[in-house]
């Protein structure tokens, strides 16, 4: 996925979040967001796949309805 902020064509490597912003951005834009004290998270493999599914260990233990 490409950077949603600068549209430079750079690959998005981070997610920037606030109460009104949720964008996938490149490293340069992520540095700018950090200077503005916004929440910046590195995208893992699942963020780049875009499937919307979490891996089993991220979901935590399942409930048993036996």
C-alpha positions as CSV (number, residue, x, y, z in Angstrom):
1,X,0.0,0.0,0.0
2,X,1.2,3.5,-0.8
3,X,1.5,6.4,1.6
4,X,-1.9,8.0,2.1
5,X,-0.5,11.4,3.2
6,X,2.2,12.6,0.8
7,X,1.2,10.4,-2.3
8,X,4.9,10.2,-3.1
9,X,4.6,6.6,-4.2
10,X,6.6,5.4,-1.1
11,X,5.4,2.2,0.6
12,X,3.4,2.7,3.8
13,X,5.4,1.3,6.7
14,X,3.5,2.9,9.7
15,X,0.0,3.7,10.8
16,X,-0.7,7.2,12.3
17,X,-3.7,7.4,14.6
18,X,-5.5,10.1,16.5
19,X,-9.2,10.7,17.5
20,X,-9.9,11.8,13.9
21,X,-6.9,10.4,11.8
22,X,-6.2,6.8,10.9
23,X,-3.8,6.7,8.0
24,X,-1.1,4.4,6.6
25,X,2.0,6.5,5.9
26,X,5.6,6.3,4.8
27,X,8.6,6.6,7.1
28,X,9.1,10.4,6.4
29,X,5.4,11.2,7.2
30,X,5.7,9.0,10.3
31,X,8.6,11.1,11.5
32,X,6.5,14.2,11.0
33,X,3.6,12.7,12.9
34,X,6.0,11.8,15.8
35,X,7.1,15.5,16.0
36,X,3.4,16.4,16.2
37,X,3.1,13.8,19.1
38,X,0.6,11.6,17.2
39,X,0.4,7.9,17.8
40,X,2.6,6.1,15.3
41,X,2.6,2.3,15.0
42,X,4.8,0.1,12.7
43,X,2.8,-1.9,10.3
44,X,3.4,-5.7,10.6
45,X,3.0,-8.2,7.9
46,X,-0.8,-8.4,8.5
47,X,-1.1,-4.7,8.0
48,X,0.4,-4.9,4.6
49,X,-1.6,-7.9,3.6
50,X,-4.8,-6.0,4.1
51,X,-6.9,-9.1,4.9
52,X,-8.3,-7.7,8.1
53,X,-7.7,-11.0,9.9
54,X,-5.6,-11.2,13.0
55,X,-3.2,-14.0,13.6
56,X,-4.3,-16.5,16.3
57,X,-1.8,-15.3,19.0
58,X,-3.1,-11.7,18.6
59,X,-6.7,-12.8,19.2
60,X,-5.9,-14.4,22.6
61,X,-7.4,-17.5,23.9
62,X,-10.7,-18.6,22.5
63,X,-13.8,-19.2,24.6
64,X,-15.1,-22.8,25.0
65,X,-18.9,-23.3,25.0
66,X,-18.9,-27.0,25.7
